[in-house]
Amino acid sequence: MEREKTRELLRILEENSRRSAETIATMLDTTVEDIQETITKLEKEKVIIKYPAIVNWQKINEDDLVTAMIDVKVTPKRDVGFDDVAERIYRFPEVQSVYLMSGAYDLSVVIEGKTMRQVARFVSEKLSALDSVISTTTHFILKKYKHDGVILEQSGDDKRMVVSP
């Protein structure tokens, strides 16, 4: 499959991974076999890693988890840079995501815990205790409005101002 169609296939799957190969083939004006072969190839090459569902956990009160974003300043290690400390951090089960950042801090870490105290304990006992970590700043997520490009709760009214020529 040509490069541009492969990119479009990835966009379609990212938007809704439950679309059938037949539907995607129609959308991209190609064959079902071509779609299936390309998807298999992309999965083997680890371009497609996982097919996630986006869940609005705020609607399920029984599993209220606390989510925090932690800004981390670190001292990179010789020959491995930030990769070694990032790997040590993402191996903790509480950690959902780790990103190398530009700007005032080096890593952005997203974690989940049952309580704010549990998150604070993770930061003070596990994260800050790593020898490469210089400082941390923790931000607790109070409410999610949009996640991975999906609006979680949408009111029926469009409140944007109409702009016309």
C-alpha positions in Angstrom: 0.0 0.0 0.0 1.3 3.5 -0.8 2.6 5.7 2.0 -0.2 8.2 1.9 -2.9 5.5 2.0 -1.0 3.8 4.9 -1.0 7.1 6.8 -4.8 7.5 6.2 -5.4 3.9 7.3 -3.6 4.7 10.6 -5.7 7.9 11.0 -8.9 5.9 10.5 -7.8 3.2 12.9 -6.8 5.8 15.5 -10.2 7.4 15.2 -12.1 4.2 15.4 -10.3 0.9 15.6 -13.5 -1.1 15.4 -14.2 -0.2 11.7 -14.2 -3.3 9.5 -11.6 -4.0 6.8 -14.4 -3.8 4.3 -15.4 -0.3 5.4 -11.8 0.9 5.5 -11.2 -0.6 2.0 -14.2 1.4 0.7 -13.0 4.6 2.4 -9.5 4.2 0.9 -10.6 2.8 -2.5 -8.6 -0.3 -2.2 -9.1 -4.0 -1.6 -10.0 -5.7 1.7 -6.9 -8.0 1.3 -4.7 -4.9 0.9 -6.1 -3.5 4.1 -5.7 -6.7 6.1 -2.1 -7.2 4.8 -1.1 -3.7 5.7 -2.6 -3.9 9.2 -0.8 -7.2 9.8 2.5 -5.7 8.6 2.0 -2.6 10.8 1.2 -4.7 13.8 4.4 -6.9 13.3 6.5 -3.8 12.9 5.0 -2.4 16.1 3.7 0.7 14.3 0.3 -0.4 15.7 0.9 -1.3 19.3 -2.6 -1.6 20.8 -6.2 -0.9 20.1 -7.5 1.0 23.2 -11.0 1.9 24.3 -11.4 5.4 25.7 -13.4 5.1 28.9 -15.0 8.0 30.8 -14.1 6.8 34.3 -15.8 9.9 35.8 -19.2 8.2 35.0 -18.2 5.1 37.0 -18.0 6.3 40.6 -17.0 2.9 42.1 -13.4 3.2 40.8 -12.4 6.8 41.6 -8.7 6.9 40.9 -6.6 10.0 41.4 -4.5 11.0 38.4 -1.5 13.2 38.7 0.9 14.7 36.2 4.4 15.1 37.6 7.1 17.3 36.2 10.5 15.8 36.8 13.9 17.4 36.5 16.7 14.8 36.2 20.4 14.5 35.7 20.9 12.5 32.5 23.4 9.7 32.6 26.5 9.5 30.5 26.1 7.5 27.3 22.3 6.8 27.9 21.0 10.3 28.4 17.5 10.4 29.7 16.6 6.9 28.6 17.9 5.0 31.6 16.0 7.1 34.2 12.9 7.2 32.0 13.0 3.4 31.9 13.4 3.1 35.7 10.4 5.4 36.1 8.0 3.7 33.6 8.6 0.3 35.2 6.7 1.3 38.3 3.1 -0.1 38.1 1.5 3.2 39.1 3.0 5.0 36.1 0.7 5.3 33.1 2.9 7.5 30.8 6.4 9.0 30.6 7.4 11.7 28.1 10.7 13.4 27.5 9.9 17.2 27.4 11.5 20.4 26.3 11.3 23.4 28.6 11.6 23.8 32.3 11.6 20.1 33.2 12.9 17.0 31.6 10.2 14.3 32.0 6.5 14.4 32.4 5.1 11.4 34.3 1.4 10.5 34.5 0.4 8.2 37.4 -2.7 6.9 39.0 -3.4 6.0 42.6 -6.3 5.3 44.8 -5.9 8.4 47.0 -3.9 11.7 46.9 -1.9 10.3 49.8 -0.9 7.3 47.8 0.3 9.5 44.9 2.2 11.7 47.3 3.8 8.6 48.8 4.8 7.4 45.4 6.5 10.7 44.6 8.3 11.0 47.9 9.3 7.3 48.4 9.9 6.0 44.9 10.2 8.8 42.4 12.2 11.4 44.4 14.4 8.6 45.8 15.9 7.8 42.4 19.5 9.1 42.3 19.0 11.0 38.9 15.9 12.9 40.1 16.7 16.5 41.0 13.1 17.8 41.7 9.5 17.1 41.1 6.3 19.1 40.8 3.0 17.3 41.1 -0.3 18.4 39.4 -3.5 16.6 40.3 -6.1 16.2 37.5 -9.4 17.4 38.9 -11.6 16.8 35.8 -11.0 15.5 32.3 -12.8 17.3 29.5 -11.1 15.8 26.5 -8.8 12.8 26.3 -6.8 11.5 23.3 -8.8 13.8 21.0 -12.2 12.7 22.4 -14.6 15.0 24.2 -15.7 13.1 27.3 -18.9 15.0 28.1 -20.5 17.2 25.5 -23.4 19.5 26.1 -26.0 19.8 23.3 -25.3 23.5 22.8 -22.4 24.7 20.6 -21.3 27.9 22.5 -18.7 29.0 19.9 -19.3 32.4 18.4 -20.4 32.4 14.7 -17.9 34.2 12.5 -19.0 35.2 9.0 -17.4 37.4 6.3 
